[in-house]
Amino acid sequence: MKIITINAANIDNEHICCAIGDDKTNRARAETKKKWMSDRFKEGLVFKRLDERGKIFIEYIPIEYAWKPLAGKNYMVINCLWVSGKFKGQGISTRLLNECINDAKAQRMNGVAVVTSGRVRPFLTDRNFFEKQGFVSVDKAEPYFELMVLKFNNEAADPAFTGRAKAGTCDNKNGFTIIYSNQCVFMEEYAAIFAEKVKEMKLPVKLVKLANSNEAKQMGSPFGTLGIYYEGKFVTHELMTAGKFGKLIEKLVSQN
């Protein structure tokens, strides 16, 4: 099984793993992601996947252009490392991670960074996997995010979360704020679903679509692709059904 690099030359003809169906919905999802990727290649974005039909890929980008609220210099940031289904337990995650590590070393970077969590959470990379690969924790952000790093240059300063990311806050203190980007194929769709659910429940909602990495560094959640806030405080980064989100809304309002 070989590893394929998706780039400007082949992106129109290759699938990108997260949305592999050929139905109208998945084609629309893939197009939002491919547009986002195409605009990032010139900034050093790398997307590599196994030459198989499935969710088996790694995506990474230099920290200077990362769509996460991270401060630092000359690090590679992993956006996502995903190996699912029958491909688990075959060492593929390590193969893909080594692709990133080797690229970062070839570019004489200070190391590789990844955002994870103290325990396993949906859509966040597994902390234990990275710890076994030599990554160490260098910073934390409310309420559960953790920044881990594999350093090549021990003299280099560690990367860190920005101040607002550490605090888990956003500027809008009125009702719900949903901050997202098209870095993930599902966010355009789910952000709209969440916003509509809040409106159905007669509550104020502000939908914020990040336009570039600078906005992501200033306003984005530590997860990067999605942050849901209530009364200015971070609530969750997770995708969920409209029904489950409605129950979360009820719980938050009842506690306020």
C-alpha positions as CSV (number, residue, x, y, z in Angstrom):
1,M,0.0,0.0,0.0
2,K,1.6,3.2,-1.1
3,I,1.1,6.8,0.1
4,I,-0.3,9.4,-2.3
5,T,0.3,13.1,-1.9
6,I,-2.6,15.3,-2.9
7,N,-1.5,18.5,-4.5
8,A,-2.6,21.2,-7.0
9,A,-1.8,18.9,-9.9
10,N,-4.1,16.0,-8.9
11,I,-6.6,17.3,-6.4
12,D,-9.4,17.5,-9.0
13,N,-9.1,13.8,-9.7
14,E,-8.4,12.3,-6.3
15,H,-10.7,11.7,-3.3
16,I,-9.8,13.3,0.0
17,C,-10.9,10.5,2.4
18,C,-13.4,12.3,4.6
19,A,-16.1,12.6,1.9
20,I,-15.6,9.5,-0.3
21,G,-19.2,9.0,-1.4
22,D,-20.3,9.9,-4.9
23,D,-23.7,11.2,-3.9
24,K,-24.7,14.9,-4.2
25,T,-24.1,15.6,-0.5
26,N,-20.6,14.1,-0.4
27,R,-19.6,15.8,-3.6
28,A,-20.7,19.2,-2.1
29,R,-18.7,18.4,1.1
30,A,-15.6,17.5,-0.9
31,E,-15.8,20.6,-3.0
32,T,-15.7,22.9,0.0
33,K,-12.7,21.1,1.4
34,K,-10.9,20.9,-2.0
35,K,-11.3,24.7,-2.4
36,W,-9.9,25.3,1.0
37,M,-6.9,23.0,0.3
38,S,-6.2,24.5,-3.1
39,D,-5.8,27.9,-1.5
40,R,-3.4,26.5,1.1
41,F,-0.9,24.6,-1.0
42,K,1.1,27.7,-1.7
43,E,1.4,28.1,2.1
44,G,2.9,24.7,2.6
45,L,-0.2,22.5,3.2
46,V,0.5,18.8,2.8
47,F,-2.2,16.2,2.5
48,K,-1.2,12.5,2.2
49,R,-3.4,9.4,2.1
50,L,-3.0,5.7,1.6
51,D,-3.8,4.5,-1.9
52,E,-7.0,2.9,-0.6
53,R,-10.7,3.8,-0.4
54,G,-11.2,4.9,3.2
55,K,-10.4,7.5,5.9
56,I,-6.6,7.0,6.0
57,F,-4.7,10.3,5.8
58,I,-2.6,13.0,7.4
59,E,-2.8,16.7,6.8
60,Y,-0.2,19.2,8.1
61,I,1.0,22.8,7.5
62,P,3.7,25.2,8.9
63,I,2.6,26.9,12.1
64,E,2.8,30.3,10.6
65,Y,-0.2,29.4,8.4
66,A,-2.0,27.0,10.7
67,W,-5.7,27.6,11.2
68,K,-5.4,27.2,14.9
69,P,-4.8,29.8,17.7
70,L,-1.2,28.8,18.0
71,A,1.9,31.1,18.5
72,G,5.3,29.8,17.5
73,K,7.9,29.7,14.8
74,N,9.2,27.1,12.4
75,Y,7.1,24.1,13.6
76,M,4.9,21.8,11.5
77,V,1.4,21.5,12.8
78,I,-0.7,18.4,12.2
79,N,-4.3,19.3,11.3
80,C,-5.6,15.8,11.3
81,L,-4.3,12.2,11.4
82,W,-7.0,9.7,10.8
83,V,-6.8,5.9,10.2
84,S,-10.2,4.2,10.5
85,G,-11.9,0.8,10.1
86,K,-10.0,-2.2,8.8
87,F,-6.8,-0.1,8.4
88,K,-6.3,0.2,12.2
89,G,-3.6,-1.8,13.9
90,Q,-1.3,-2.1,10.9
91,G,1.2,0.6,11.7
92,I,-0.3,3.0,9.1
93,S,-0.7,5.9,11.6
94,T,3.1,5.7,12.3
95,R,3.8,5.6,8.6
96,L,1.8,8.7,8.0
97,L,3.2,10.5,11.0
98,N,6.8,9.7,9.8
99,E,5.9,11.4,6.5
100,C,5.2,14.6,8.4
101,I,8.3,14.2,10.6
102,N,10.6,13.6,7.6
103,D,9.1,16.6,5.8
104,A,9.6,18.8,8.8
105,K,13.2,17.7,9.2
106,A,13.9,18.2,5.5
107,Q,12.7,21.8,5.9
108,R,14.9,22.2,9.0
109,M,12.0,23.0,11.3
110,N,12.2,23.0,15.0
111,G,9.7,20.2,15.4
112,V,6.1,18.9,14.9
113,A,3.1,20.0,17.0
114,V,-0.4,18.6,17.4
115,V,-3.4,19.6,19.4
116,T,-5.0,16.7,21.4
117,S,-6.7,16.1,24.7
118,G,-6.0,14.5,28.1
119,R,-8.4,11.8,27.3
120,V,-9.8,10.4,24.1
121,R,-12.5,12.7,22.5
122,P,-14.3,12.6,19.2
123,F,-12.4,14.2,16.3
124,L,-9.3,14.8,18.3
125,T,-6.1,12.8,17.7
126,D,-5.2,10.2,20.4
127,R,-2.8,11.6,23.0
128,N,-1.4,8.2,23.9
129,F,-0.3,7.5,20.3
130,F,1.7,10.7,20.1
131,E,3.2,10.2,23.5
132,K,4.5,6.8,22.4
133,Q,6.1,8.5,19.4
134,G,8.1,10.8,21.6
135,F,5.8,13.9,21.8
136,V,5.6,15.8,25.0
137,S,3.0,18.2,26.4
138,V,4.0,21.9,26.3
139,D,0.8,23.8,26.8
140,K,-3.0,23.5,27.7
141,A,-6.1,25.4,26.8
142,E,-9.6,25.4,28.5
143,P,-11.4,23.2,28.9
144,Y,-9.6,20.1,27.8
145,F,-7.1,20.8,24.9
146,E,-3.5,20.0,25.1
147,L,-0.6,21.0,22.8
148,M,2.1,18.3,22.2
149,V,5.4,18.6,20.5
150,L,8.2,16.5,19.1
151,K,11.2,18.8,19.1
152,F,14.2,18.5,16.8
153,N,15.9,21.6,18.1
154,N,15.9,21.7,21.9
155,E,17.1,25.3,21.9
156,A,14.0,26.5,20.1
157,A,11.1,28.1,22.0
158,D,8.0,25.9,22.4
159,P,4.9,26.8,20.5
160,A,1.9,27.8,22.6
161,F,-1.8,28.5,22.6
162,T,-2.8,32.1,22.4
163,G,-4.2,33.9,25.4
164,R,-7.8,33.7,24.5
165,A,-7.6,30.1,23.4
166,K,-6.1,29.3,26.8
167,A,-9.0,31.0,28.5
168,G,-11.6,29.3,26.3
169,T,-13.5,32.5,25.5
170,C,-14.8,34.5,22.5
171,D,-15.8,38.2,22.2
172,N,-19.5,37.6,21.8
173,K,-21.2,37.2,25.2
174,N,-24.8,37.2,23.9
175,G,-26.1,33.7,23.3
176,F,-24.3,31.2,21.1
177,T,-21.3,31.8,18.9
178,I,-20.4,29.2,16.3
179,I,-16.9,29.7,14.8
180,Y,-15.9,27.3,12.0
181,S,-13.8,26.9,8.8
182,N,-13.8,24.8,5.7
183,Q,-10.7,23.0,6.8
184,C,-13.1,20.1,7.5
185,V,-15.5,18.8,4.9
186,F,-18.4,18.7,7.3
187,M,-18.3,22.1,9.0
188,E,-20.2,24.2,6.4
189,E,-23.1,21.8,6.7
190,Y,-23.1,21.3,10.5
191,A,-22.5,24.9,11.4
192,A,-25.7,25.8,9.6
193,I,-27.6,23.0,11.3
194,F,-26.4,24.2,14.7
195,A,-27.3,27.8,14.0
196,E,-30.7,26.9,12.8
197,K,-31.3,24.8,15.9
198,V,-30.4,27.7,18.1
199,K,-32.8,30.0,16.2
200,E,-35.6,27.4,16.5
201,M,-35.2,27.6,20.3
202,K,-35.6,31.4,20.1
203,L,-32.0,32.2,21.3
204,P,-29.5,34.6,19.8
205,V,-26.7,33.0,17.6
206,K,-23.7,34.4,15.7
207,L,-22.2,32.3,13.0
208,V,-18.6,33.1,12.2
209,K,-16.8,31.6,9.2
210,L,-13.0,32.0,9.3
211,A,-11.6,33.4,6.2
212,N,-7.8,33.0,6.7
213,S,-5.2,31.7,9.1
214,N,-4.9,35.1,10.8
215,E,-8.6,35.1,11.7
216,A,-8.2,31.5,12.9
217,K,-5.3,32.5,15.2
218,Q,-7.3,35.4,16.6
219,M,-10.8,33.9,16.9
220,G,-10.6,30.1,16.3
221,S,-11.0,27.4,18.9
222,P,-8.0,25.2,19.8
223,F,-9.6,22.5,17.7
224,G,-9.4,24.8,14.7
225,T,-12.3,23.7,12.5
226,L,-15.1,24.3,15.0
227,G,-15.7,26.0,18.3
228,I,-19.2,26.4,19.9
229,Y,-19.4,29.0,22.7
230,Y,-22.3,30.0,25.0
231,E,-22.3,33.4,26.7
232,G,-18.6,33.8,25.6
233,K,-17.4,30.5,27.0
234,F,-16.2,27.5,25.0
235,V,-18.7,24.6,25.2
236,T,-17.6,22.0,22.6
237,H,-15.8,21.2,19.4
238,E,-17.8,18.1,18.6
239,L,-20.1,17.4,15.6
240,M,-23.5,15.9,16.7
241,T,-27.0,15.5,15.5
242,A,-29.5,18.4,15.7
243,G,-31.4,16.5,18.4
244,K,-28.4,16.0,20.6
245,F,-27.3,19.6,20.1
246,G,-30.8,20.7,21.1
247,K,-30.4,18.8,24.4
248,L,-27.1,20.5,25.0
249,I,-28.7,23.9,24.4
250,E,-31.4,23.1,27.0
251,K,-28.8,22.0,29.5
252,L,-26.7,25.1,29.1
253,V,-29.6,27.5,29.3
254,S,-31.0,25.8,32.4
255,Q,-27.6,26.1,34.1
256,N,-27.3,29.8,33.3
